[in-house]
Amino acid sequence: MSELDQAGDSVRSTSLADRYYEAFNARDLDAWLDTLDEEVEIVNDGGVLRGRTAARAHLDGILQAFPGVAVASRRVVAVCAERDLGVMVIKAVARRPWPDQRPLTDVIAGDPATAERWATSWYEPQQDDDAIERGVSFALSTPGVHAFCTPGDLGLLPRVLDAAERFTPMAANDRANAANAMADEDVIFPIPR
């Protein structure tokens, strides 16, 4: 949370991500839902949940099953730095949920509805080399992050490793441009943009 002083008045400005985390941790589900788009989609191995009502029901289930769960990614990164531990991120080259919206179990079962998939991951990864490099560079340029998990598709692995070898840190404006380049894609997880 940052404080801005404007004409002697102290004004608090909270980022969307901060509001998301604070609302989740306070169990303020209404405030949490306000951080999500109306058409939010939650993709998991069981299928796709659509809309705020489904998101709230999904979160209710998580909170009932795991009452002590909290979102603290910034704190986790800070504690890891204090303890000299590395941080690894996931989904560096993820693009979006698969358009067929089918769970991975359907792919494994050979469902013809999944025939258009070109990779063996539950989400659609980036296919273009520039987009792969952008995702890898974005992930590795995140303060406190030391590594990323490669996608589960072996055909994509050599291209992702090549992008990692070419890595150069992104400046803040390059990270913002990378985030904007992905702004119109469907999100894999219900997180604020």
Contact map, one row per residue, 1 for C-alpha under 8 A:
1110000000011110010000000000000000000000000000000000000000000000000000000000000000000000000000000000000000000000000000000000000000000000000000000000000000000000000000000000000000000000000000000
1111000000011100000000000000000000000000000000000000000000000000000000000000000000000000000000000000000000000000000000000000000000000000000000000000000000000000000000000000000000000000000000000
1111100001111000000000000000000000000000000000000000000000000000000000000000000000000000000000000000000000000000000000000000000000000000000000000000000000000000000000000000000000000000000000000
0111110001111000000000000000000000000000000000000000000000000000000000000000000000000000000000000000000000000000000000000000000000000000000000000000000000000000000000000000000000000000000000000
0011111111100000000000000000000000000000000000000000000000000000000000000000000000000000000000000000000000000000000000000000000000000000000000000000000000000000000000000000000000000000000000000
0001111111100000000000000000000000000000000000000000000000000000000000000000000000000000000000000000000000000000000000000000000000000000000000000000000000000000000000000000000000000000000000000
0000111110000000000000000000000000000000000000000000000000000000000000000000000000000000000000000000000000000000000000000000000000000000000000000000000000000000000000000000000000000000000000000
0000111111000000000000000000000000000000000000000000000000000000000000000000000000000000000000000000000000000000000000000000000000000000000000000000000000000000000000000000000000000000000000000
0000111111100000000000000000000000000000000000000000000000000000000000000000000000000000000000000000000000000000000000000000000000000000000000000000000000000000000000000000000000000000000000000
0011110111110000000000000000000000000000000000000000000000000000000000000000000000000000000000000000000000000000000000000000000000000000000000000000000000000000000000000000000000000000000000000
0011110011111000000000000000000000000000000000000000000000000000000000000000000000000000000000000000000000000000000000000000000000000000000000000000000000000000000000000000000000000000000000000
1111000001111100000000000000000000000000000000000000000000000000000000000000000000000000000000000000000000000000000000000000000000000000000000000000000000000000000000000000000000000000000000000
1111000000111110000000000000000000000000000000000000000000000000000000000000000000000000000000000000000000000000000000000000000000000000000000000000000000000000000000000000000000000000000000000
1100000000011111011000000000000000000000000000000000000000000000000000000000000000000000000000000000000000000000000000000000000000000000000000000000000000000000000000000000000000000000000000000
1000000000001111111000000000000000000000000000000000000000000000000000000000000000000000000000000000000000000000000000000000000000000000000000000000000000000000000000000000000000000000000000000
0000000000000111111100000000000000100000000000000000000000000000000000000000000000000000000000000000000000000000000000000000000000000000000000000000000000000000000000000000000000000000000000011
0000000000000011111110000000000000000000000000000000000000000000000000000000000000000000000000000000000000000000000000000000000000000000000000000000000000000000000000000000000000000000000000111
1000000000000111111111000000000000000000000000000000000000000000000000000000000000000000000000000000000000000000000000000000000000000000000000000000000000000000000000000000000000000000000000000
0000000000000111111111100000001100100000000000000000000000000000000000000000000000000000000000000000000000000000000000000000000000000000000000000000000000000000000000000000000000000000000000000
0000000000000001111111110000001100100000000000000000000000000000000000000000000000000000000000000000000000000000000000000000000000000000000000000000000000000000000000000000000000000000000000110
0000000000000000111111111000000100000000000000000000000000000000000000110000000000000000000000000000000000000000000000000000000000000000000000000000000000000000000000000000000000000000000000000
0000000000000000011111111100000000000000000000000000000000000000000000000000000000000000000000000000000000000000000000000000000000000000000000000000000000000000000000000000000000000000000000000
0000000000000000001111111111101100000000000000000000000000000000000000000000000000000000000000000000000000000000000000000000000000000000000000000000000000000000000000000000000000000000000000000
0000000000000000000111111111100100000000000000000000000000000000000001100000000000000000000000000000000000000000000000000000000000000000000000000000000000000000000000000000000000000000000000000
0000000000000000000011111111000000000000000000000000000000000000000001100000000000000000000000000000000000000000000000000000000000000000000000000000000000000000000000000000000000000000000000000
0000000000000000000001111111000000000000000000000000000000000000000000000000000000000000000000000000000000000000000000000000000000000000000000000000000000000000000000000000000000000000000000000
0000000000000000000000111111100000000000000000000000000000000000000000000000000000000000000000000000000000000000000000000000000000000000000000000000000000000000000000000000000000000000000000000
0000000000000000000000111111111100000000000000000000000000000000000000000000000000000000000000000000000000000000000000000000000000000000000000000000000000000000000000000000000000000000000000000
0000000000000000000000110011111110000000000000000000000100000000000000000000000000000000000000000000000000000000000000000000000000000000000000000000000000000000000000000000000000000000000000000
0000000000000000000000000001111111000000000000000000000000000000000000000000000000000000000000000000000000000000000000000000000000000000000000000000000000000000000000000000000000000000000000000
0000000000000000001100100001111111100000000000000000000000000000000000000000000000000000000000000000000000000000000000000000000000000000000000000000000000000000000000000000000000000000000000000
0000000000000000001110110001111111110000000000000000000000000000000000000000000000000000000000000000000000000000000000000000000000000000000000000000000000000000000000000000000000000000000000000
0000000000000000000000000000111111110000000000000001001100000000000000000000000000000000000000000000000000000000000000000000000000000000000000000000000000000000000000000000000000000000000000000
0000000000000000000000000000011111111000000000000000000000000000000000000000000000000000000000000000000000000000000000000000000000000000000000000000000000000000000000000000000000000000000000000
0000000000000001001100000000001111111000000000000000000000000000000000000000000000000000000000000000000000000000000000000000000000000000000000000000000000000000000000000000000000000000000000010
0000000000000000000000000000000111111101000000000001000000000000000000000000000000000000000000000000000000000000000000000000000000000000000000000000000000000000000000000000000000000000000001110
0000000000000000000000000000000001111111000000000001000000000000000000000000000000000000000000000000000000000000000000000000000000000000000000000000000000000000000000000000000000000000000000000
0000000000000000000000000000000000011111000000000011000000000000000000000000000000000000000000000000000000000000000000000000000000000000000000000000000000000000000000000000000000000000000000000
0000000000000000000000000000000000001111100000000111000000000000000000000000000000000000000000000000000000000000000000000000000000000000000000000000000000000000000000000000000000000000000000000
0000000000000000000000000000000000011111110000000111001000000000000000000000000000000000000000000000000000000000000000000000000000000000000000000000000000000000000000000000000000000000000001000
0000000000000000000000000000000000000011111000011110001000000000000000000000000000000000000000000000000000000000000000000000000000000000000000000000000000000000000000000000000000000000011111000
0000000000000000000000000000000000000001111100011100001000000000000000000000000000000000000000000000000000000000000000000000000000000000000000000000000000000000000000000000000000000000000111000
0000000000000000000000000000000000000000111111111000000000000000000000000000000000000000000000001000000000000000000000000000000000000000000000000000000000000000000000000000000000000000000110000
0000000000000000000000000000000000000000011111110000000000000000000000000000000000000000000000000000001000000000000000000000000000000000000000000000000000000000000000000000000000000000000000000
0000000000000000000000000000000000000000001111100000000000000000000000000000000000000000000000000000001110000000000000000100000000000000000000000000000000000000000000000000000000000000000000000
0000000000000000000000000000000000000000001111110000000000000000000000000000000000000000000000000000001000000000000000000000000000000000000000000000000000000000000000000000000000000000000000000
0000000000000000000000000000000000000000001111111000000000000000000000000000000000000000000000000000111000000000000000000000000000000000000000000000000000000000000000000000000000000000000000000
0000000000000000000000000000000000000000111101111100000000000000000000000000000000000000000000000000110000000000000000000000000000000000000000000000000000000000000000000000000000000000000000000
0000000000000000000000000000000000000000111000111110011000000000000000000000000000000000000000000000000000000000000000000000000000000000000000000000000000000000000000000000000000000000000000000
0000000000000000000000000000000000000011110000011111111000000000000000000000000000000000000000000000000000000000000000000000000000000000000000000000000000000000000000000000000000000000000000000
0000000000000000000000000000000000000111100000001111111000000000000000000000000000000000000000000000000000000000000000000000000000000000000000000000000000000000000000000000000000000000000000000
0000000000000000000000000000000010011111000000000111111100000000000000000000000000000000000000000000000000000000000000000000000000000000000000000000000000000000000000000000000000000000000000000
0000000000000000000000000000000000000000000000000111111110000000000000000000000000000000000000000000000000000000000000000000000000000000000000000000000000000000000000000000000000000000000000000
0000000000000000000000000000000000000000000000001111111111000000000000000000000000000000000000000000000000000000000000000000000000000000000000000000000000000000000000000000000000000000000000000
0000000000000000000000000000000010000001110000001111111111100000000000000000000000000000000000000000000000000000000000000000000000000000000000000000000000000000000000000000000000000000000000000
0000000000000000000000000000100010000000000000000001111111110000000000000000000000000000000000000000000000000000000000000000000000000000000000000000000000000000000000000000000000000000000000000
0000000000000000000000000000000000000000000000000000111111111000000000000000000000000000000000000000000000000000000000000000000000000000000000000000000000000000000000000000000000000000000000000
0000000000000000000000000000000000000000000000000000011111111100000000000000000000000000000000000000000000000000000000000000000000000000000000000000000000000000000000000000000000000000000000000
0000000000000000000000000000000000000000000000000000001111111110000000000000000000000000000000000000000000000000000000000000000000000000000000000000000000000000000000000000000000000000000000000
0000000000000000000000000000000000000000000000000000000111111111000000000000000000000000000000000000000000000000000000000000000000000000000000000000000000000000000000000000000000000000000000000
0000000000000000000000000000000000000000000000000000000011111111100000000000000000000000000000000000000000000000000000000000000000000000000000000000000000000000000000000000000000000000000000000
0000000000000000000000000000000000000000000000000000000001111111111000000000000000000000000000000000000000000000000000000000000000000000000000000000000000000000000000000000000000000000000000000
0000000000000000000000000000000000000000000000000000000000111111111110000000000000000000000000000000000000000000000000000000000000000000000000000000000000000000000000000000000000000000000000000
0000000000000000000000000000000000000000000000000000000000011111111000000000000000000000000000000000000000000000000000000000000000000000000000000000000000000000000000000000000000000000000000000
0000000000000000000000000000000000000000000000000000000000001111111000000000000000000000000000000000000000000000000000000000000000000000000000000000000000000000000000000000000000000000000000000
0000000000000000000000000000000000000000000000000000000000000111111110000000000000000000000000000000000000000000000000000000000000000000000000000000000000000000000000000000000000000000000000000
0000000000000000000000000000000000000000000000000000000000000111111110000000000000000000000000000000000000000000000000000000000000000000000000000000000000000000000000000000000000000000000000000
0000000000000000000000000000000000000000000000000000000000000010011111000000000000000000000000000000000000000000000000000000000000000000000000000000000000000000000000000000000000000000000000000
0000000000000000000000000000000000000000000000000000000000000010011111100000000000000000000000000000000000000000000000000000000000000000000000000000000000000000000000000000000000000000000000000
0000000000000000000000011000000000000000000000000000000000000000000111110000000000000000000000000000000000000000000000000000000000000000000000000000000000000000000000000000000000000000000000000
0000000000000000000010011000000000000000000000000000000000000000000011111000000000000000000000000000000000000000000000000000000000000000000000000000000000000000000000000000000000000000000000000
0000000000000000000010000000000000000000000000000000000000000000000001111111000000000000000000000000000000000000000000000000000000000000000000000000000000000000000000000000000000000000000000000
0000000000000000000000000000000000000000000000000000000000000000000000111111100000000000000000000000000000000000000000000000000000000000000000000000000000000000000000000000000000000000000000000
0000000000000000000000000000000000000000000000000000000000000000000000011111110000000000000000000000000000000000000000000000000000000000000000000000000000000000000000000000000000000000000000000
0000000000000000000000000000000000000000000000000000000000000000000000011111111000000000000000000000000000000000000000000000000000000000000000000000000000000000000000000000000000000000000000000
0000000000000000000000000000000000000000000000000000000000000000000000011111111100000000000000000000000000000000000000000000000000000000000000000000000000000000000000000000000000000000000000000
0000000000000000000000000000000000000000000000000000000000000000000000001111111110000010000000000000000000000000000000000000000000000000000000011000000000000000000000000000000000000000000000000
0000000000000000000000000000000000000000000000000000000000000000000000000111111111000000000000000000000000000000000000000000000000000000000000010000000000000000000000000000000000000000000000000
0000000000000000000000000000000000000000000000000000000000000000000000000011111111100000000000000000000000000000000000000000000000000000000000000000000000000000000000000000000000000000000000000
0000000000000000000000000000000000000000000000000000000000000000000000000001111111111110000000000000000000000000000000000000000000000000000000000000000000000000000000000000000000000000000000000
0000000000000000000000000000000000000000000000000000000000000000000000000000111111111100000000000000000000000000000000000000000000000000000000010000000000000000000000000000000000000000000000000
0000000000000000000000000000000000000000000000000000000000000000000000000000011111111000000000000000000000000000000000000000000000000000000000000000000000000000000000000000000000000000000000000
0000000000000000000000000000000000000000000000000000000000000000000000000000001111111000000000000000000000000000000000000000000000000000000000000000000000000000000000000000000000000000000000000
0000000000000000000000000000000000000000000000000000000000000000000000000000000111111100000000000000000000000000000000000000000000000000000000000000000000000000000000000000000000000000000000000
0000000000000000000000000000000000000000000000000000000000000000000000000000000111111110000000000000000000000000000000000000000000000000000000000000000000000000000000000000000000000000000000000
0000000000000000000000000000000000000000000000000000000000000000000000000000000110011111000000000000000000000000000000000000000000000000000000011110000000000000000000000000000000000000000000000
0000000000000000000000000000000000000000000000000000000000000000000000000000100100001111100000000000000000000000000000000000000000000000000000011110000000000000000000000000000000000000000000000
0000000000000000000000000000000000000000000000000000000000000000000000000000000000000111110000000000000000000000000000000000000000000000000000001111100000000000000000000000000000000000000000000
0000000000000000000000000000000000000000000000000000000000000000000000000000000000000011111100000000000000000000000000000000000000000000001000001011100000000000000000000000000000000000000000000
0000000000000000000000000000000000000000000000000000000000000000000000000000000000000001111100000000000000000000000000000000000000000000000000000001110000000000000000000000000000000000000000000
0000000000000000000000000000000000000000000000000000000000000000000000000000000000000000111111000000000000000000000000000000000000000000000000000001111000000000000000000000000000000000000000000
0000000000000000000000000000000000000000000000000000000000000000000000000000000000000000111111000000000000000000000000000000000000000011011000000001110000000000000000000000000000000000000000000
0000000000000000000000000000000000000000000000000000000000000000000000000000000000000000001111100000000000000000000000000000110000110011000000000000011000000000000000000000000000000000000000000
0000000000000000000000000000000000000000000000000000000000000000000000000000000000000000001111110000000000000000000000000011110000000010000000000000001000000000000000000000000000000000000000000
0000000000000000000000000000000000000000000000000000000000000000000000000000000000000000000011111000000000000000000000000011110000000000000000000000000000000000000000000000000000000100100000000
0000000000000000000000000000000000000000000000000000000000000000000000000000000000000000000001111100000000000000000000000011100000000000000000000000000000000000000000000000000000000000111100000
0000000000000000000000000000000000000000001000000000000000000000000000000000000000000000000000111110100000000000000000000111000000000000000000000000000000000000000000000000000000000000011100000
0000000000000000000000000000000000000000000000000000000000000000000000000000000000000000000000011111110000000000000010000111000000000000000000000000000000000000000000000000000000000000000000000
0000000000000000000000000000000000000000000000000000000000000000000000000000000000000000000000001111100000000000000000000000000000000000000000000000000000000000000000000000000000000000000000000
0000000000000000000000000000000000000000000000000000000000000000000000000000000000000000000000000111110000000000110000000000000000000000000000000000000000000000000000000000000000000000000000000
0000000000000000000000000000000000000000000000110000000000000000000000000000000000000000000000001111111000000000000000000000000000000000000000000000000000000000000000000000000000000000000000000
0000000000000000000000000000000000000000000000110000000000000000000000000000000000000000000000000101111101100000110000000000000000000000000000000000000000000000000000000000000000000000000000000
0000000000000000000000000000000000000000000111100000000000000000000000000000000000000000000000000000111111100000000000000100000000000000000000000000000000000000000000000000000000000000000000000
0000000000000000000000000000000000000000000010000000000000000000000000000000000000000000000000000000011111110000000000001100000000000000000000000000000000000000000000000000000000000000000000000
0000000000000000000000000000000000000000000010000000000000000000000000000000000000000000000000000000001111111000000000000000000000000000000000000000000000000000000000000000000000000000000000000
0000000000000000000000000000000000000000000000000000000000000000000000000000000000000000000000000000011111111110010000000000000000000000000000000000000000000000000000000000000000000000000000000
0000000000000000000000000000000000000000000000000000000000000000000000000000000000000000000000000000011111111110011000000000000000000000000000000000000000000000000000000000000000000000000000000
0000000000000000000000000000000000000000000000000000000000000000000000000000000000000000000000000000000111111110000000000000000000000000000000000000000000000000000000000000000000000000000000000
0000000000000000000000000000000000000000000000000000000000000000000000000000000000000000000000000000000011111110000000000000000000000000000000000000000000000000000000000000000000000000000000000
0000000000000000000000000000000000000000000000000000000000000000000000000000000000000000000000000000000001111111011000000000000000000000000000000000000000000000000000000000000000000000000000000
0000000000000000000000000000000000000000000000000000000000000000000000000000000000000000000000000000000001111111111000000000000000000000000000000000000000000000000000000000000000000000000000000
0000000000000000000000000000000000000000000000000000000000000000000000000000000000000000000000000000000000000111111000000000000000000000000000000000000000000000000000000000000000000000000000000
0000000000000000000000000000000000000000000000000000000000000000000000000000000000000000000000000001010000000011111100000000000000000000000000000000000000000000000000000000000000000000000000000
0000000000000000000000000000000000000000000000000000000000000000000000000000000000000000000000000001010001100111111110000000000000000000000000000000000000000000000000000000000000000000000000000
0000000000000000000000000000000000000000000000000000000000000000000000000000000000000000000000000000000000100111111110000000000000000000000000000000000000000000000000000000000000000000000000000
0000000000000000000000000000000000000000000000000000000000000000000000000000000000000000000000000000000000000000111111000000000000000000000000000000000000000000000000000000000000000000000000000
0000000000000000000000000000000000000000000000000000000000000000000000000000000000000000000000000100000000000000011111110001000000000000000000000000000000000000000000000000000000000000000000000
0000000000000000000000000000000000000000000000000000000000000000000000000000000000000000000000000000000000000000000111110000000000000000000000000000000000000000000000000000000000000000000000000
0000000000000000000000000000000000000000000000000000000000000000000000000000000000000000000000000000000000000000000011111001100000000000000000000000000010110000000000000000000000000000000000000
0000000000000000000000000000000000000000000000000000000000000000000000000000000000000000000000000000000000000000000011111100000000000000000000000000000110000000000000000000000000000000000000000
0000000000000000000000000000000000000000000000000000000000000000000000000000000000000000000000000000000100000000000000111111100000000000000000000000001110000000000000000000000000000000000000000
0000000000000000000000000000000000000000000010000000000000000000000000000000000000000000000000001100001100000000000000011111000000000000000000000000000000000000000000000000000000000000000000000
0000000000000000000000000000000000000000000000000000000000000000000000000000000000000000000001111100000000000000000000001111100000000000000000000000000000000000000000000000000000000000000100000
0000000000000000000000000000000000000000000000000000000000000000000000000000000000000000000001111100000000000000000010101111110000000000000000000000000000000000000000000000000000000000000000000
0000000000000000000000000000000000000000000000000000000000000000000000000000000000000000000011110000000000000000000000101011111000000000000000000000001000000000000000000000000000000000000000000
0000000000000000000000000000000000000000000000000000000000000000000000000000000000000000000011100000000000000000000000000001111110110000000000000000000000000000000000000000000000000000000000000
0000000000000000000000000000000000000000000000000000000000000000000000000000000000000000000000000000000000000000000000000000111110110000000000000000000000000000000000000000000000000000000000000
0000000000000000000000000000000000000000000000000000000000000000000000000000000000000000000000000000000000000000000000000000011111110000000000000000000000000000000000000000000000000000000000000
0000000000000000000000000000000000000000000000000000000000000000000000000000000000000000000000000000000000000000000000000000011111111000000000000000000000000010001000000000000000000000000000000
0000000000000000000000000000000000000000000000000000000000000000000000000000000000000000000000000000000000000000000000000000000111111100000000000000000000000000000000000000000000000000000000000
0000000000000000000000000000000000000000000000000000000000000000000000000000000000000000000010000000000000000000000000000000011111111110000000000000000000000000000000000000000000000000000000000
0000000000000000000000000000000000000000000000000000000000000000000000000000000000000000000010000000000000000000000000000000011111111111000000000000000000000011001000000000000000000000000000000
0000000000000000000000000000000000000000000000000000000000000000000000000000000000000000000000000000000000000000000000000000000011111111100000000000000000000001001100100000000000000000000000000
0000000000000000000000000000000000000000000000000000000000000000000000000000000000000000000000000000000000000000000000000000000001111111110000000000000000000000000000000000000001000000000000000
0000000000000000000000000000000000000000000000000000000000000000000000000000000000000000000111000000000000000000000000000000000000111111111000000000000000000000000000000000000001000000000000000
0000000000000000000000000000000000000000000000000000000000000000000000000000000000000000000110000000000000000000000000000000000000011111111100000001000000000001001100100000000000000000000000000
0000000000000000000000000000000000000000000000000000000000000000000000000000000000000000000000000000000000000000000000000000000000001111111110000000000000000000001100111100000000000000000000000
0000000000000000000000000000000000000000000000000000000000000000000000000000000000000000000100000000000000000000000000000000000000000111111111000000000000000000000000000100001001000000000000000
0000000000000000000000000000000000000000000000000000000000000000000000000000000000000000100100000000000000000000000000000000000000000011111111001011000000000000000000000000000000000000000000000
0000000000000000000000000000000000000000000000000000000000000000000000000000000000000000000000000000000000000000000000000000000000000001111111101111000000000000000000101000000000000000000000000
0000000000000000000000000000000000000000000000000000000000000000000000000000000000000000000000000000000000000000000000000000000000000000111111101000000000000000000000001100001000000000000000000
0000000000000000000000000000000000000000000000000000000000000000000000000000000000000000000000000000000000000000000000000000000000000000011111111000000000000000000000000000000000000000000000000
0000000000000000000000000000000000000000000000000000000000000000000000000000000000000000000000000000000000000000000000000000000000000000000111111000000000000000000000000000000000000000000000000
0000000000000000000000000000000000000000000000000000000000000000000000000000110010000110000000000000000000000000000000000000000000000000000001111100000000000000000000000000000000000000000000000
0000000000000000000000000000000000000000000000000000000000000000000000000000100000000111100000000000000000000000000000000000000000000000001111111110000000000000000000000000000000000000000000000
0000000000000000000000000000000000000000000000000000000000000000000000000000000000000111000000000000000000000000000000000000000000000000000100011111000000000000000000000000000000000000000000000
0000000000000000000000000000000000000000000000000000000000000000000000000000000000000111100000000000000000000000000000000000000000000000001100001111100000000000000000000000000000000000000000000
0000000000000000000000000000000000000000000000000000000000000000000000000000000000000001111100000000000000000000000000000000000000000001001100000111110000000000000000000000000000000000000000000
0000000000000000000000000000000000000000000000000000000000000000000000000000000000000001111100000000000000000000000000000000000000000000000000000011111000000000000000000000000000000000000000000
0000000000000000000000000000000000000000000000000000000000000000000000000000000000000000011110000000000000000000000000000000000000000000000000000001111100001001000000000000000000000000000000000
0000000000000000000000000000000000000000000000000000000000000000000000000000000000000000001011000000000000000000000000001000100000000000000000000000111111011000000000000000000000000000000000000
0000000000000000000000000000000000000000000000000000000000000000000000000000000000000000000000000000000000000000000000011000000000000000000000000000011111001000000000000000000000000000000000000
0000000000000000000000000000000000000000000000000000000000000000000000000000000000000000000000000000000000000000000000111000000000000000000000000000001111111000000000000000000000000000000000000
0000000000000000000000000000000000000000000000000000000000000000000000000000000000000000000000000000000000000000000000000000000000000000000000000000001111111100000000000000000000000000000000000
0000000000000000000000000000000000000000000000000000000000000000000000000000000000000000000000000000000000000000000000100000000000000000000000000000000011111100000000000000000000000000000000000
0000000000000000000000000000000000000000000000000000000000000000000000000000000000000000000000000000000000000000000000100000000000000000000000000000001011111111000000000000000000000000000000000
0000000000000000000000000000000000000000000000000000000000000000000000000000000000000000000000000000000000000000000000000000000000000000000000000000011111111111100000000000000000000000000000000
0000000000000000000000000000000000000000000000000000000000000000000000000000000000000000000000000000000000000000000000000000000000000000000000000000000001111111110000000000000000000000000000000
0000000000000000000000000000000000000000000000000000000000000000000000000000000000000000000000000000000000000000000000000000000010010000000000000000000000011111111000000000000000000000000000000
0000000000000000000000000000000000000000000000000000000000000000000000000000000000000000000000000000000000000000000000000000000000011001000000000000010000011111111100000000000000000000000000000
0000000000000000000000000000000000000000000000000000000000000000000000000000000000000000000000000000000000000000000000000000000000000000000000000000000000001111111110000000000000000000000000000
0000000000000000000000000000000000000000000000000000000000000000000000000000000000000000000000000000000000000000000000000000000000000000000000000000000000000111111111000000000000000000000000000
0000000000000000000000000000000000000000000000000000000000000000000000000000000000000000000000000000000000000000000000000000000010011001100000000000000000000011111111100000000000000000000000000
0000000000000000000000000000000000000000000000000000000000000000000000000000000000000000000000000000000000000000000000000000000000001001100000000000000000000001111111100000000000000000000000000
0000000000000000000000000000000000000000000000000000000000000000000000000000000000000000000000000000000000000000000000000000000000000000000000000000000000000000111111100000000000000000000000000
0000000000000000000000000000000000000000000000000000000000000000000000000000000000000000000000000000000000000000000000000000000000000000000000000000000000000000011111110000000000000000000000000
0000000000000000000000000000000000000000000000000000000000000000000000000000000000000000000000000000000000000000000000000000000000001001100100000000000000000000001111111000000000000000000000000
0000000000000000000000000000000000000000000000000000000000000000000000000000000000000000000000000000000000000000000000000000000000000000100000000000000000000000000001111100000000000000000000000
0000000000000000000000000000000000000000000000000000000000000000000000000000000000000000000000000000000000000000000000000000000000000000100110000000000000000000000000111110000000000000000000000
0000000000000000000000000000000000000000000000000000000000000000000000000000000000000000000000000000000000000000000000000000000000000000110010000000000000000000000000011111111000000000000000000
0000000000000000000000000000000000000000000000000000000000000000000000000000000000000000000000000000000000000000000000000000000000000000000000000000000000000000000000001111111000000000000000000
0000000000000000000000000000000000000000000000000000000000000000000000000000000000000000000000000000000000000000000000000000000000000000000000000000000000000000000000000111111100000000000000000
0000000000000000000000000000000000000000000000000000000000000000000000000000000000000000000000000000000000000000000000000000000000000000000000000000000000000000000000000111111110000000000000000
0000000000000000000000000000000000000000000000000000000000000000000000000000000000000000000000000000000000000000000000000000000000000000000000000000000000000000000000000111111111000000000000000
0000000000000000000000000000000000000000000000000000000000000000000000000000000000000000000000000000000000000000000000000000000000000000010010000000000000000000000000000111111111100000000000000
0000000000000000000000000000000000000000000000000000000000000000000000000000000000000000000000000000000000000000000000000000000000000000000000000000000000000000000000000001111111110000000000000
0000000000000000000000000000000000000000000000000000000000000000000000000000000000000000000000000000000000000000000000000000000000000000000000000000000000000000000000000000111111111000000000000
0000000000000000000000000000000000000000000000000000000000000000000000000000000000000000000000000000000000000000000000000000000000000110010000000000000000000000000000000000011111111100000000000
0000000000000000000000000000000000000000000000000000000000000000000000000000000000000000000000000000000000000000000000000000000000000000000000000000000000000000000000000000001111111110000000000
0000000000000000000000000000000000000000000000000000000000000000000000000000000000000000000000000000000000000000000000000000000000000000000000000000000000000000000000000000000111111110000000000
0000000000000000000000000000000000000000000000000000000000000000000000000000000000000000000000000000000000000000000000000000000000000000000000000000000000000000000000000000000011111111000000000
0000000000000000000000000000000000000000000000000000000000000000000000000000000000000000000000100000000000000000000000000000000000000000000000000000000000000000000000000000000001111111100000000
0000000000000000000000000000000000000000000000000000000000000000000000000000000000000000000000000000000000000000000000000000000000000000000000000000000000000000000000000000000000111111100000001
0000000000000000000000000000000000000000000000000000000000000000000000000000000000000000000000000000000000000000000000000000000000000000000000000000000000000000000000000000000000001111110000000
0000000000000000000000000000000000000000000000000000000000000000000000000000000000000000000000110000000000000000000000000000000000000000000000000000000000000000000000000000000000000111111000000
0000000000000000000000000000000000000000100000000000000000000000000000000000000000000000000000011000000000000000000000000000000000000000000000000000000000000000000000000000000000000001111100000
0000000000000000000000000000000000000000100000000000000000000000000000000000000000000000000000011000000000000000000000000000000000000000000000000000000000000000000000000000000000000000111111100
0000000000000000000000000000000000000000111000000000000000000000000000000000000000000000000000011000000000000000000000000010000000000000000000000000000000000000000000000000000000000000011111000
0000000000000000000000000000000000000000111000000000000000000000000000000000000000000000000000000000000000000000000000000000000000000000000000000000000000000000000000000000000000000000001111100
0000000000000000000000000000000000010001110000000000000000000000000000000000000000000000000000000000000000000000000000000000000000000000000000000000000000000000000000000000000000000000001111110
0000000000000000100100000000000000010000000000000000000000000000000000000000000000000000000000000000000000000000000000000000000000000000000000000000000000000000000000000000000000000000001011111
0000000000000001100100000000000000110000000000000000000000000000000000000000000000000000000000000000000000000000000000000000000000000000000000000000000000000000000000000000000000000000000001111
0000000000000001100000000000000000000000000000000000000000000000000000000000000000000000000000000000000000000000000000000000000000000000000000000000000000000000000000000000000000000010000000111
